[in-house]
Structure formats: C-alpha cells, structure tokens
Amino acid sequence: MQVTYLEFKGIRILHAERVIPRGDNCSGCPMHEVSAKHHRQENGFCALLGRGDWMPGLSFLWDWVKECSINLNSEDCDLDADPAKP
C-alpha cells in the first residue's frame, strides 16, 4: 500500500490513499477543489498535489480526471487492459 501524508484544511491525513476514490476520476474526492479565479476549463485543483489546471503539466482536473496515481487501477479502470479485447 502506498502511504501518503497530507495536511489538508488543517487536518493531518496520514494515509491519504484511504480518501482518494478508486478509478480514473476524482468524483467524490475531498481533495478536489474548483477555483473561482480561473476559467471553467482551467479551474480544477488537487490539494494532494498542491497544483491546479492553470499550472504547467496539468490540464484535466477541471473535468474530474485524476492526475495522481493513487488508487488508479480498479475494476472500473484497468489501464493494462487491451482495448481491442472484449
């Protein structure tokens, strides 16, 4: 198990992976935020990464696409699966 540490909104989270949802999106993730200061397609922010869509290297947080690799592989999201095979 990957152990992550995070200080989030004044609360210390030792195993952040326990609150990161499984799959390829951040729907329901308490660390996903939206910035009112940025355009809709640049307003996603990940408190775990401490980065937002308006920063270099990130671009899909606004659409709830997961940018971290925590709990990425699950039954709903198998990145190793061959798309040509049913």
C-alpha positions in Angstrom: 0.0 0.0 0.0 1.3 3.4 -0.9 1.4 5.7 2.1 0.8 9.3 1.6 0.8 12.2 4.1 -1.1 15.3 3.7 -2.0 18.4 5.6 -5.5 19.3 4.3 -7.7 22.1 5.6 -6.0 22.0 9.0 -6.4 18.2 9.3 -3.4 15.9 9.1 -4.1 12.8 6.9 -1.5 10.1 7.3 -3.0 7.6 4.7 -4.4 9.9 2.1 -5.0 7.0 -0.2 -7.9 6.0 2.0 -9.9 9.0 0.9 -8.9 9.0 -2.7 -11.6 7.3 -4.8 -10.8 4.3 -6.9 -10.7 4.6 -10.7 -9.6 7.2 -13.1 -11.6 10.2 -11.8 -11.8 12.3 -8.7 -15.6 12.3 -8.3 -16.3 12.4 -4.6 -12.7 13.1 -3.7 -12.5 15.6 -0.8 -9.1 16.9 -2.1 -10.5 18.0 -5.4 -11.5 21.7 -5.5 -12.6 24.2 -8.0 -11.1 27.7 -8.2 -13.4 30.6 -8.9 -10.5 32.6 -10.1 -9.9 30.6 -13.2 -11.8 29.8 -16.4 -14.0 26.7 -16.3 -11.5 24.5 -18.2 -8.6 25.7 -16.0 -10.3 25.7 -12.6 -9.6 22.2 -11.2 -7.3 22.0 -8.2 -5.8 18.9 -6.4 -4.9 19.6 -2.7 -2.9 16.4 -2.6 -0.7 17.5 -5.4 -0.9 21.2 -4.5 -1.5 22.0 -8.1 -4.2 23.3 -10.4 -5.0 23.1 -14.1 -3.7 26.6 -14.7 -0.2 25.3 -13.8 2.2 23.6 -16.3 1.7 19.9 -16.7 -1.9 19.6 -15.5 -5.0 20.1 -17.7 -7.9 17.8 -16.8 -8.6 18.3 -13.2 -11.5 20.7 -14.2 -13.1 17.6 -15.7 -12.5 15.5 -12.6 -9.8 13.4 -14.3 -7.4 12.0 -11.8 -3.8 13.4 -12.1 -2.3 11.3 -9.3 -1.7 7.6 -9.5 -3.3 6.7 -6.1 -6.0 4.0 -6.4 -6.0 4.4 -10.2 -6.2 0.7 -11.0 -9.5 -0.8 -10.1 -12.2 -3.0 -11.6 -13.7 0.2 -13.2 -10.3 1.4 -14.6 -7.9 -1.2 -15.9 -5.1 0.7 -17.6 -3.3 -2.5 -18.5 -6.3 -3.9 -20.4 -6.1 -4.3 -24.2 -8.9 -2.1 -25.7 -9.1 -4.5 -28.7 -10.1 -7.4 -26.4 -13.7 -7.5 -25.0 
